[in-house]
Amino acid sequence: MEWKSISSFNKGYENVLLVPQSRPRMGEARRRGRRAISSVMATVIIIALTLVASYSISRFIFGISPATGNASQVSVTRASIAAADFKSSFTGTRFDCGSPAGSYLTVSNMGTVAVTVISVTLAWGGLTNSYTLSGTCIIGGLGSSTSTQNVLFYAGATQVHNRDATYGGAFTGTVTLDNGAVLPYSGTFY
């Protein structure tokens, strides 16, 4: 509480009276040129800050967010690649999707968002070989008939750059999706 002094002079003496002074009311504050926020605006700000804080805390503690809750969760679950299908003299650099046959990669989606395979690489003998899609290769969301697809390399026609693939030789590679995800895989030629 603040005190205000009131002075008066009477017969040569100064009389001082201390009077309790309360804070000015909202109307008085506005008349003096000060502005305050309304209680409605303060409530909106508090609610917004609470929502931002709860979202941040849930992301940190639980690692979840509505933005990623329905994302694709795609992986290469099998790499079945025959050495006989990958020779340096072959010219094929394309792949397709379909029923498993010959040399193929099995790609599965455990998420709810469909994705499309756009390219594949295969590293063998010190060089990386790139293959492009011929047709369509959509990996559907979990529960759809296309949630598991097979990436098919052309039998007896797939090129490798430097030397023929050999039985038991180790290879690595990647499958690139239209959402930017790059899925690694590895295995040995059979």
N, C-alpha and C positions, 0 to 999 in steps of 0.2 A: 504494500500500500504506500502511496506517495502522500506527502504532506505539502500543503500550500500555505504560505504565510500571507497574512493580510495585515498591512501596517496602517495605523492611523495616528494623527497627532492631536493631542488634547492638552491645552495649557502648557505647552512647551515640552511635554513628554511624549515619547513615542510608545504607542501601544501595539504589540505584536500578537496576533492571534493565529495559532496554527490550526488549520482545518484539514481533516482527512480528505484526500482527493482520490476518487476512483478513476480507473482507466476510462478513456473516452469510449462511448458506444460506437457501433458500426456507422451510424449516420454521421456522428461527429468526425470520425476518421475520414470519411469520404469528403466531408466539407473541407477538411484540412489538406486534401489532395492525395491522401494515401488510399491505396486500393487493396482489397483482400479478396481471396477466392471464396466462392460460395460453397456451402456444405455439400451440394450436389456434385460440384466439380471435384471437391476433395474426395468424395466417395468413389467417383469414377477412377480417379488416379490411384487410389489405394487398391481397388479391385484389379486394375491393369497390372500394377506392380506385383500383386499376389499371384496372378496367373503366370506372369513371366518367371517369377521365382519358382513356382511349383513345376513348371515345364523344365526349367534348368536343373532343378534337383532330381526330377525323375529321369532325365537323360543321364545325369552323372551317376546316380545310384543304380538304376535298373538297366541302363543302356538302351532305353526304348524311346521311340518318338512316333507320333502319328505319321510323319513324312516317310518313315522307313518301315512301318508296320506291315505294309502289303507289298514290299519290294520283292523282286525276283531273287531266288536263292538257287542259283544254277551251278552245277559242277559236272566235270567229266567223270563218269563212274566206271568206264571201261575203255581200254585202248587195246584193240585186237588188230595188229598190223603185221601182215605177211611180208617177209623179206623179198619174196618172188614178185611182189607188186611194185617195188620201189627200185628202179634201175636208172643209172645215169643215161642210158640210151633211150629211155622212154620220154615222151613229150607232154604227157598230161599234167596240167597244173590246176585242175578244177575238181570240185567235190559236189556231192548232192546229198540229199537226205532220203532215207527209206528204210526198208526192212534190213536187218543185219545180214550182210553177205560179204565175202572177201575181206578186205581190210576196212575197218571202221572204228569210230569212236562213239561210245554211248554217252549222251548228254542228258541229264535229268534236271527238272525244275521242281523244287519243293516249295516255292513261293506262289503267290497268286497272280503275279504279273507276267504276261507272255513276253518273250524276247525272240530275236532272230539272230541266227548265226550268220556272220558276214565274211569271216575269213579264218583260216587255220594255218598254223606254221608247224613244221617238223624239223627239229635239229638233229642232224646225224653226221658223223664224220667231220665235225668241226664247222659245218656250214648250216645255215638256217634256210629251209625251203618254204616258200609261201604258196598257198593255194587259195583260190577264190571260188565263191559259190556259183553253181550253175543251177538255176531254178530258185525254189524257196526252201527255207529251213527254219520254220517257226517252232519254238519250244513253248508249248502252252503252259498255263498255270496248273498248279496241283489239282488233280481230279479230272482234268481234261484228257481227251484221248491222245493228245500230242505232248503231254508233260514229259515224256521220254522219247527222244529221237536219236537216230543213228546217222552220224556223219559218214558218208560212204566215199572212199577213194576209188578211182576207176581201176578195176582189176587188170593187172598186167600192163598198165599204161602210165603209172604215176612216176613223174620225174624226181630224181634227187640230183643235186648239182655236181658233186665231186666223185663219188664212187658208189657202186651198188650196195644196197643194204645187205647185211649178212645175218644168217640165223644166229640168235642169241645176242646180237648187237643192241646196246642200250640207246634209246632215243628219248628226247624230251620234246615238248611242243606247247602251243597255246591255241585256244579257241577264242576268237574275239566276237563279242555280241554287239548288237546295235545300241545298247545302252552304255557302251564304253567299257564294260567289264571284260577282263582278260582272264580266262580260265586255264591254269596250267595242267599238263598231264605228262606222264612218263611211262615207259615200259621197255620191253625187249621184243625184237622182231622174232616171230615164230616161223 
